[in-house]
Structures are given as C-alpha cells and as structure tokens.
Amino acid sequence: MNKAIIGRKAGMTQIFTPEGKVIPVTVIEAGPCPVVQIKTVEKDGYAALKLGFDEAKEKNLTKPELGQYKKAGVKPCKVLKEFRLSDLSSYEVGKEVKADVFAAGDKVDVHGVTKGHGFTGVIKRWNQQRLKETHGVGPVHREPGSMGSISAPSRVFKHKNLPGHYGQEAVTVQNLEIVRVDVERNCLLIKGSVPGANGSVVTINDTVK
C-alpha cells in the first residue's frame, strides 16, 4: 500500500465504454493534498504519511494545529488524515498529492461515514417484516414483536435487532476499481457507490486485498 489521498464525494453519474456498456461511477474530488508530515520507523516507531485537505482559515484552528502546518510550510487545512504506507520514498513534505497519483484500473479501498437516518424502527434499520393487518394484531404493525423472554432466561438477550440510531457509521468499501482519472478537474471516477452523503469527506488508498 503506497498510494493514498483525501477527497470529497461529489455525487454519482454514469459513463459509457466504447462497446456501449454503462458503468455507474462515483465522482470524487481528490486533493490536492499537501504532505504535512512523514513519520519514520526510526523516529516515530512506524511509517506513515500525514496529508491535509481543504484549505482553512487560521482563526479556526488552535495554535498546536497551526504549528505543524507552519513547520511543513503549507497552508492550514480543515481535514488532516494519517495513512500507514509501506514505501514513503516518493513523498516529500510540502509537496502536493493530486489525483494523478492513481491510474485507471487501480483497485482501492474507500473509507467514509454513512448517511445519518436518525432514530429509526426495526423495519428500516434491520429490514424486518411488518405484522399482518388483520383482526387481533392491534396498532403494532411496525413494532418488533415478541422479545421471546419467558421464565428462562427471563430477560432479553444482548445485541437483539431493535429500534435505534441508524447510519453515521465509519465504513470501508474494499476492492473498488478506478475507471477514469480526470487530471484537469482533479477527480477520480470510481466504479460503484462509496459510503457517505454528497459533499462528505472520504479517504482513498490502495486496496489491502
């Protein structure tokens, strides 16, 4: 794993191959991401690359946050992410990582935070069936039904699928394919869907599979 970048999900569209095949793709505005720090095994105990994304105003950051940007000689960023990479020889502090670090056909893992749905019931959250709307069911057609708690064990087991907060979870979708790299617009077109709402921040790196 030697390539990584931070981006913003722009939305989904579709492209056509020369054979006329339709490919659904997610458009991601990838970078430019300045290299803020390069961690080494000798100094930090592990090798990692720290990238910034989306320019920020200095007044919105703390002094410790501003310090690492000034040390690297780059403008402050709203997003700061660290990637553990095996080979960091091609990176240099202060330089920018752009979308052209990837190429069409590369396999990547995309990490993001899923859309939030608030407090939802078991039908939306866990795809459970609703109860029959016949006589005797009562006004509980969308409720989870019996908990199965009889004299033994006289309690409800943990991890039962119940209503609750749905979405807004950190999710990584693995082994996605980059269909096209738009260097002029600094965009990546990735086959399929990636987690998160339009405008949310995602990280992209070489697939671990």
C-alpha positions in Angstrom: 0.0 0.0 0.0 1.9 3.0 -1.3 -0.8 5.4 -2.6 -3.4 7.4 -0.6 -5.4 10.6 -1.0 -8.2 12.5 0.7 -11.2 13.6 -1.3 -14.8 14.9 -1.3 -17.7 12.9 -2.7 -19.4 15.0 -5.5 -22.1 12.5 -6.4 -22.9 9.7 -8.8 -23.2 9.5 -12.6 -22.6 7.0 -15.4 -20.1 6.7 -18.2 -20.2 4.6 -21.4 -17.4 2.2 -22.6 -16.5 2.1 -26.4 -18.7 -1.0 -26.6 -21.7 0.9 -25.3 -21.7 -0.6 -21.8 -23.0 1.6 -19.0 -20.8 1.9 -15.9 -22.2 3.6 -12.7 -19.5 5.7 -11.1 -19.0 7.9 -8.1 -17.2 11.2 -8.8 -14.7 12.2 -6.1 -12.8 15.5 -5.9 -9.5 14.1 -4.9 -7.0 16.5 -3.5 -4.8 18.4 -3.9 -3.5 17.2 -0.5 -0.3 18.8 0.9 2.1 16.5 2.7 2.2 17.8 6.3 4.4 15.2 7.9 6.3 11.9 7.0 6.6 9.6 10.0 9.5 7.1 10.1 10.2 3.9 12.0 13.4 5.4 13.4 11.8 8.5 14.8 8.1 7.6 15.4 8.2 3.8 15.6 6.1 3.3 12.4 6.0 4.6 8.9 3.1 6.9 7.9 2.1 9.8 5.7 0.1 12.7 7.0 -2.0 14.6 4.4 -4.1 17.7 4.6 -7.2 18.6 2.6 -9.5 21.6 2.0 -7.8 25.0 2.9 -8.9 26.5 6.3 -8.7 29.9 7.9 -6.1 30.3 10.6 -8.6 31.7 13.1 -10.5 28.4 13.0 -7.5 26.3 14.2 -5.7 26.0 17.5 -2.0 27.0 17.9 -0.8 23.4 18.1 -2.7 22.6 14.9 -1.3 25.7 13.2 2.2 24.8 14.3 2.5 21.6 12.3 1.3 23.3 9.1 3.8 26.1 9.6 6.6 23.6 10.2 5.7 21.9 6.9 5.4 25.2 5.1 1.9 24.5 3.9 -1.4 26.4 4.3 -3.7 25.2 7.1 -6.3 22.6 6.2 -9.7 21.6 7.5 -9.0 17.9 7.3 -5.9 16.1 8.4 -5.5 12.3 7.9 -2.7 9.8 8.5 -2.1 6.8 6.2 0.2 3.9 7.0 2.2 3.3 3.8 4.9 0.8 3.3 7.0 2.9 0.9 7.3 6.7 1.5 10.3 7.4 -0.7 8.3 9.2 -3.4 6.7 11.7 -1.0 8.2 15.0 0.3 7.0 17.3 3.0 5.4 20.4 1.5 4.6 18.9 -1.9 1.1 18.2 -3.0 -0.5 14.8 -3.8 -3.0 15.0 -6.6 -5.5 12.7 -8.3 -2.9 11.6 -10.9 -1.2 9.5 -8.1 -3.8 6.9 -9.2 -4.4 5.5 -12.6 -7.4 3.9 -14.4 -7.7 0.2 -13.4 -6.2 0.6 -9.9 -8.0 -1.2 -7.1 -8.7 1.0 -4.0 -10.4 1.0 -0.6 -12.7 3.9 0.1 -13.4 4.9 3.7 -16.2 7.3 4.7 -19.1 7.9 7.1 -22.5 6.7 6.0 -25.6 8.9 5.8 -27.4 9.5 9.1 -31.0 8.4 9.3 -31.7 9.4 12.9 -33.8 7.2 15.2 -35.5 4.5 13.1 -37.6 1.5 13.6 -36.7 -2.2 13.0 -38.2 -2.2 9.5 -36.0 0.5 8.1 -33.0 -0.3 10.3 -32.9 -4.1 10.1 -35.2 -4.9 7.1 -37.7 -6.8 9.3 -41.2 -7.7 8.1 -44.3 -5.8 9.3 -47.1 -7.7 11.1 -50.3 -8.6 9.4 -53.1 -6.0 9.4 -55.8 -8.5 10.4 -58.1 -8.6 13.4 -56.3 -9.2 16.7 -52.9 -7.7 15.7 -53.7 -4.3 17.2 -51.9 -1.0 16.5 -48.4 -2.5 16.5 -48.0 -3.3 12.8 -44.4 -1.9 12.6 -43.2 -2.9 16.0 -40.5 -5.6 16.5 -42.9 -8.2 18.0 -42.3 -10.6 20.9 -39.0 -10.4 22.7 -39.1 -14.2 23.5 -38.5 -13.6 27.2 -40.1 -16.5 29.1 -39.3 -17.8 32.6 -36.0 -18.9 31.3 -33.9 -16.8 30.7 -36.4 -14.1 31.9 -34.5 -11.4 30.1 -33.9 -10.1 26.6 -30.5 -11.2 25.1 -28.0 -8.5 24.2 -27.5 -7.5 20.5 -31.1 -8.1 19.5 -32.2 -6.1 16.5 -34.2 -3.3 17.9 -35.1 0.4 17.0 -32.3 2.9 17.5 -29.8 5.3 15.8 -29.3 4.3 12.2 -26.4 5.4 10.0 -23.5 7.7 10.6 -21.1 4.8 10.9 -17.5 4.6 9.7 -17.5 2.2 6.8 -14.8 1.0 4.4 -15.7 -0.4 1.0 -12.9 -2.6 -0.3 -11.6 -3.5 -3.7 -13.3 -0.8 -5.8 -12.0 0.0 -9.3 -10.9 3.4 -10.6 -12.5 3.7 -14.0 -11.1 7.1 -15.0 -8.8 9.8 -13.7 -9.6 13.4 -14.7 -6.3 15.3 -14.1 -7.6 18.7 -15.2 -10.5 18.7 -12.7 -8.6 16.6 -10.1 -11.3 14.0 -10.0 -11.5 10.2 -9.6 -14.3 8.2 -11.2 -14.7 5.0 -9.1 -17.0 2.2 -10.2 -20.0 1.7 -7.9 -21.0 3.5 -4.8 -19.0 4.7 -1.8 -20.2 5.5 1.7 -21.3 9.0 2.7 -23.6 11.8 1.5 -22.7 14.1 -1.3 -20.1 16.6 0.0 -18.7 14.3 2.7 -15.0 13.6 3.1 -13.6 10.2 2.1 -10.2 8.7 2.1 -8.8 6.6 -0.7 -5.9 4.2 -0.6 -4.5 1.1 -2.3 -6.7 -2.0 -1.5 -5.4 -4.3 1.2 -6.9 -7.3 -0.7 
